[in-house]
Amino acid sequence: MLSISQRGIAMPASPIRKLVPFAEAAKQRGTKVYHLNIGQPDIETPKAVLDAVRKSDFKVLEYSHSAGNETYRRKLVDYYASVGITVNHHQIIITTGGSEAIQFGFMACLDPGDEIIIPEPFYANYNGFAVAAGVKVVPITSYIETGFSLPSIAAFEEKITPKTKAIVICNPNNPTGYLYSKDEMEQLKTLIVKHNLYLFSDEAYREFCYEGDQVSAMDLLGADNHIIIMDTISKRYSACGGRIGALVTKNQQVLDTVMKFAQARLSPPSFAQIAGEAAIDLPPDYFNTTKAEYKKRRDLIVRRLNAMDGVFCPNPGGAFYAIAKLPIDDADKFCQWLLEEFSFEGQTIMLAPATGFYGTDGLGKQEVRLAYVLNTNDIDKAMDCLNAAIQAYAVQV
């Protein structure tokens, strides 16, 4: 029998997608499933973005530059300037989704056996990227009672060892929706400079801030060589399938190293670069409508959740996710039960158990992540299902 690598064995299952077979089976039984498990926006991809691809006219679909089309990178310079980030096109490398930006960053800056500190709960795929790079994730716990605010700097310093090379944040945060403040970001800057660490900042949800503004890691003065931004068009323009992201840094040595990985995979997707370039030409007020829609959804889902007996959900400041604490014994079991056994008026709800977003065993067992990516009518129906499910689950356990 052929062996499987230890990395393959260590690769964790996705808490977002691992219940898909149960959802498919529920649909085959005729049950309608409301998907709040995954951050797939239902906002239409802008027509101008799709038209740019449809109307593209070339005779050969060539490789692009390994760093991405120069025309796209130059336009991204203007986009970043519009949000207060000053970079040039040489400091941007286009990647196959934000995922590749994270992977390239880890592989360029970290050696096997190195450690990265990440506030938990965190985006579950950071685990997978760390496994692929041979590095260890060291979780530092944030708590639902404080809305998942940044752990204290003293708590960070307790986690730092000679193997620590980086801190990873997502701002606004997936899965909690927490929006890190200017003060919290400045505290992180002091920490990374003091201990000579990298700060990887996942800024995929930059535009989705509902109270206050996003503070980019690039805004932290005096830390240029420490900062690496991972970015993507996926959520910004509702273009998840385009698989176009970017790694942005002013650290030339990191850029040179990342380019070696970029060259090894040849080039990022051509059609999606065309889409990304067209997206930058959208009207300045494009995000006003989408942000207002997501805020309306957030306000509804948080209100409905907190009205349920025994449920607590802090108000997320950004992104389009919330984590709620439910009166249940085991989130994994509950989320599977919703799909296997529960039905309310022929409907059920798919959630992501929060256990998969924690790196510390035993945490998140009463918590679920909800992505408010459905329209308000569907969110209302999904919350009706959840309320009924909580009552039914309490009886059956």
Beta strands, then each sheet from edge to edge (+ up, - down):
strand 1: 32-35
strand 2: 92-95
strand 3: 115-120
strand 4: 136-141
strand 5: 164-170
strand 6: 198-202
strand 7: 227-232
strand 8: 245-249
strand 9: 321-325
strand 10: 347-350
strand 11: 352-353
strand 12: 367-371
sheet 1: 1+ 10+
sheet 2: 2+ 8- 7+ 6+ 5+ 3+ 4+
sheet 3: 9+ 12- 11+
end
